[in-house]
Amino acid sequence: MPAGLLRRLGLLLALLLIAFGAWNYLRPIPAVAATISAPAQSAITGTPPNLPWPSVGSAAVGVSELGLIAVSSDLPPAPAASVAKVMTALVLLADKPLAKNETGPLLTITDQDVAIYMADLAQGQSVVQVTAGERMSEFEALEALLIPSGNNIAETLARWDAGSVPAFVAKMNQRAASLHLTRTTFADPAGVSLQTVTTATDLLALGMAAMQQEVLAQIVNLEQTTLPVVGTVYNVNAALGQSGIIGIKTGSGLDSGANFLFAAAATVDDHPLTLYGSVMGQPTLEAAFNGAKALIGAMQSALKVQKIIARNDVVGAYSTPWGSRSDLVATADVTLVEWPGMILRRSLDVQPLVIDGPVASGTSGGKLHIVLGDQQLDVPLVTAGSLDPPGLPWRLLRINL
């Protein structure tokens, strides 16, 4: 090949290489995605315990922060009985809120209220004596509803709140839907109707929502109170104070057996928790109480509260194609309530980083999202070291398209 042609080919090749290098240099620097350092899913260590479920009926248990943890069986919805009054109280407090130490507006007992009381009394129902013209505060009415479990008071409150019992029952079902109680139906405000039905799992969710209401939680933990006409009344929940029980509501007197929706205060690994549960279809209230206490003891021994991430722990990293790398570290501790076998989920919520200049150590790097049961939290992240932009050789010679 003539020397002139070789020179021209060499010059052309050099020009092509210069053009390629210039094009390569001017191309945008690719964004660098972060990677997570732990598995996206992992099971909490340990074997779930064999809980002492009742031999008949059904039950469910849960814990504050964590939510539902176990269910005994998937039985069809059964009559709720007086546990339905928990929803009556929730609806009333949503419409007529009370702050702690407030007594709320007054309601006046009417002749219709007295007639309902007399009719319920004649049928042997659970009632609270009232007289026409009696003035009762909202707080006192809630006490009468939840402590001695007055069926007549449930109807009085329903009419006071919604104008009629059917209108109030519609509100109860709307609230049930908002709480995702998909297997619960309310047909009356007192739980007398056999068409007022629920499941142990739905009752558990109802109880956890109810105890977020400070006034309701206060009332269901009272062993007794004094009402305007009847005087001293006592809580039908005879298990109060035992095994840490602080509420919530009993239900019995129907052919389907006794129910107990309960909450108990507990301390696990120096961390205060509320344990929740429901037992349905028990032969007696005493059996329901005993079943609840057995479940509380078993739950306490299996629960743990542990730090799963410490501040400055490495949870991810940026690693660039040109060799620069920095860990992503947590800026706070993470402590979770744990139940053996539950699934812990972690994911990075970190935007890809365009490193067109030096990135200093301590730069905000998004967050780590953690889910365990009802516990959901985001941990802010920062870079542990600096990240350098690509150098000239990499920018000129990279071959990724």
N, C-alpha and C positions, 0 to 999 in steps of 0.2 A: 504494500500500500504506500503511495507517495507520501513523503514527509509532510507536505502541505496539508494533505487531507487529514493526517493524523493530528496535526496541530489544531485544525478547525474542529475536529471531533472532540479533542481534549478541552478546547475552549467552550464548546457547547455543553459538554458534561459539567464543567466547572460552573457555567452560568446556571445550569439546571439545579446543581447542588446549592448554589447561592440562593436561587429562587425558592427552592424547597425549604432551606433553612429559614429564610425570611418569612415565608408563609407559615412555617411551623412556629416560629417565634411569636408571630402576631396572633396565632390562634388563641381563643379564650382558654384560660386555665380551668381544668375541670373541677367541679365541686367535689369535695371529699366527704363521703358519708361516714358516720360513726358506726362502730360495731359494739354490740353488747358483750360483756365478758362472762356473764352467767347464762345458764339455760333459760329460755323464754318461759318454760313451765317446769315446775318441780313439786314433788309431793312433800308435805310436812313429815318429818321423820316420826316413826312410831306406828304402831298398829292401832286402829280405832278400837276402843274398848267394847266389850259385849255389855251393853247397857241393861239394867234390870227393868225391862219393859213389863208393864202389867200383863198378866196372863189372859185377860179379856179386854175388849175395847181397843182403843188406839191411843197413841201418845206421840208427842214431838218435843224436841228440846232445842234451845238456842242460847246465845250469849250476846250481851251488848258488844257492839263494834263488829263482832264476827257474823251475827245473824243465825239463821237456821243451821244446825249441825247434824241432826239425825231425826229420823221418823221411824216409828215401830212398824207401821203397815199402811197400806193404801186402801182404807175402807171407804165405802160410800158416805156422803154427808149424812149426819145424824142430828137429832134435835139438840140445839144449843142450850136450852133451858135458860136459867137466869144469867148465864154468862153473856147473853145478848145485851144485858144492861150496860156492859162496857161500851158497846157501840152507841147506845142511847146517850151516855154521858159524853162521849167524844163529839157527837153531832151537836149536842147542846152547847158544849164549850166552844165549838167552832163558831156557832151563831151568836153566842153570848159569852165572850171570853172573860175569864177571871184571872187576875194576877194573884200571886201569893199574898195572903192576908186580906184579900178583898172578899166581901160577902156577896156582892152583886145586887142586882135589882130584886125587889120583892114581888112575889106572886100571891094572889089571894085565892084561897080555897073556895070553890063554888059549890052550889047544891049538887051539880053534876059530879064533881069530884067526890063528894060524900056518898052519892049513890053508887059510884064505882067501888069505893072502899067497902060499902056494905055488901055489895054483890060478890066481890072477891073474898071477903071474910066468910060469907055464907058457903062458898065453895071450898073453903079450907086452904086458900092460897096464902102466900106470904104477903102480909100487908103492914102498913103503917097507919095508925089511927089519925084521922083528920076531922076537923069540924068546919062548918060553913063560916066564912069570914076570917078564918085563921090566916095570918100573914107569915109567910115563910120566905127566907132569902134563897137566892139561887144556890148558895153554898150549902145551906141546910137541906134544901131539896135534893141535892146531889148526895149528901150524907144519907138521907132517908132512902135514896135509890140504891146505894152501893153497900151500906153497912148492914142494915137489917133486911135489905133486898125487897123493898116494897113494890109489888107489882102495880098497885094502884098509883103509886108515885110516878112510875114510868108513863102511864097514860096521862096523868096530870101534866107532866113535863112535855109530853108530845104535843098536847093541845096548846099549851102555853107558848111553845116555840113555833109550831107550824100551823096552828089553827085547827088542825084535825089530826087524828091518829094516822089515817092513810097518807096524808101529806108528809108527816114526819117519817113514816116507814119508807116512803120513797127516798127521802134524804139519807136514811140509813143504808139503803141499797146503793145509792150513788157514792157514798163514802166507802162502802165495801169495794166497789169497782175501782175507785181511785187508789185503794190500798192493794189492788190485785188479788182480792180474796175471791178467786174465780169459782170456788165451790161453796160459797156462802150465800144464803138467801134469808132475808128478814121478812117476816109476815106480821110481826107485832113488836112493840118496844120493850116488852117485859120478858119475852122468851117463853110465854105460856103456850103459844101455838106450836104444834108438832111440825108445822111448815117452816118454822124458823130453824134452819139447819146450817151446819158448818162441818169442818173437818179439824183434826188436831193441828194440822199445818197452818190452816187459815187462822185458827184461834191463836196460835203462837204469834203470827204476824200482827194480829189485832192487839195482843198484849204488849208487844214491843212498841207499837205506835202509841198505845194508851199511856204507857209509863213515861213518855216524853212530855206529857201534859203534867206540869208540876202540881196543879191543884188536884187532879185526879189521883196522882201518885200519893199525895198527902192523905187523901180521904181513905183510900183502900188500905192504908197502913194503920188506921185508927182501930183500936180494939173496941171502943165504945164512944158514944157521943150523946148529947142531950138535945132533944127536939122540942119545939114549942108546946105541943099538946101531949104527946105520948110520954115525954120525959126521957129517961135513959134507955138507950137501945144498944144492943151488942152486935158485934160483927159475926156474921154467919161463917166467916173464915176462921175456924177454930185452930188452924195451923199457924196463924200469925206468930212471929217470933221464934218459931222452931226451924232449925236448919237454915236460919237467915231469912226466912220467908217474910216479905214486906208487902204482899198482896197476891192476887189481884181480885179474883171473883170465883165464887162457887156457882154451880147450877145443878139442881136436883129436883125430885118430885115427879118426874115424868117416867113413863115405863121404860125409857131407853137407858136409865141408869144415871149415875152421878158424874158430873164434870167438874174439873178444877183447872182454872187458868192461873198460873202462879209466876211470881217473880221473887228472887232471893238475892240478897246482898252477899257477896263473897270477895275474898282477897286471894289473888293468885299471884305468886311471885312478887309480893308487895304492891300489886296493882289492883285497885278496886274495880270489880266487875258486877254486873247484874246478870244472874242466870235466869233464863225464862223456860217455861214449859207448859204443856197442856196434857191432861189426861182425860179421856172421854169414855163413857159407857162403863163406869165402874159400879160394882154392886151397891156400894154405900159411899157416903162422903168420907168416912174414915179410911176406907180403902183407897180413895182418891188422894187423900192427904198422905197416907203411907207411901203410895206410889210416887208422889212428888218428892218426898224426902229421900227416897232411895235414889231417884234420878239425880237429885242435887248432889248427893255425896259422890256418885260415880263421875259426874261431870267435873267436879272440883279436882278430883285426882288425875284426870286426863288432860285438863287444860294447862297450857303454858303461856307465859308472856315473856317473849324473848327479843333481844336486839338482833335484828338480822343484817343491819348495815350500820357501820360506825362512820362518823364524820371522817372524811379523807380516804375512805375505802375506794378502791378502783372498781368502777362498775362498767366501764367501756373505754373506747380509745378511738382517736383519729390516727389513721395510718395512710400516708400519702404515697402515690406511685413513685415519687422521687426520693423516698427514703426518710422523710421527716415524720416523727411520731410523737404523740402525747397521750397520756392516759386521761380519762375523764373521771373525776372523783366526786363523791357525794359531799355536800356542804352541811349535812345534818344527819343525826342518828335516826334510825327507823326501828321502832319497837312495835311488834304485832302480837295480838292474841292468836294463839295457834291451837288447832285441834288436829290430832294425828290423821294423816292421810288426805287432808284437804289440799287442794292444788293452789300453789302460789304462782302468780303470773307477773312477769316483768317485761317491760318494753321501753325502748328509748324513744323519747319525743324530742329529737335533736335535728335541727335543720342542717342539710349538707353545707359545708363550709368552703367558700372560695378563698383560697389563700394566695392573694396577689400581693401581700406584704407580710411582714412579720406579725405573728399572733402571739401576744404575751401570755406568760403563765398566769393563771387565775381568770382567764377570759370566760365569760358565761357560755356554757355549752348545752343549754336546753335542760331537760329534766328526765328523770327515770320514773316511769309510771308503774305503781305496784298495786296489785289487787289480790286480796285474800278474803274470801267471803264478802261481807259488806264493807270491809276495810278497803278504801281506795285512797291513795295519796301520791303526791308528786314530790320528788326530791330534786331540788335544783342542783345542777352539775357545773363544774368549772374545769378548765384544763389544768393538769398538774405541771405541765412544762410548756415551753414555747414551741411554736411551729414555724418553720422557715418556709418561705416561698421557693418555688423551683429555681434552680440556678440556670445559667446560660447554656451549659452543655445539654441538660435535659430538655430545655425549651427548644433548642435547635434540632436535637436528634430524636425526640420522641416519635414513635411510629404508630401510637394508638390513633384510630380515626374517629 
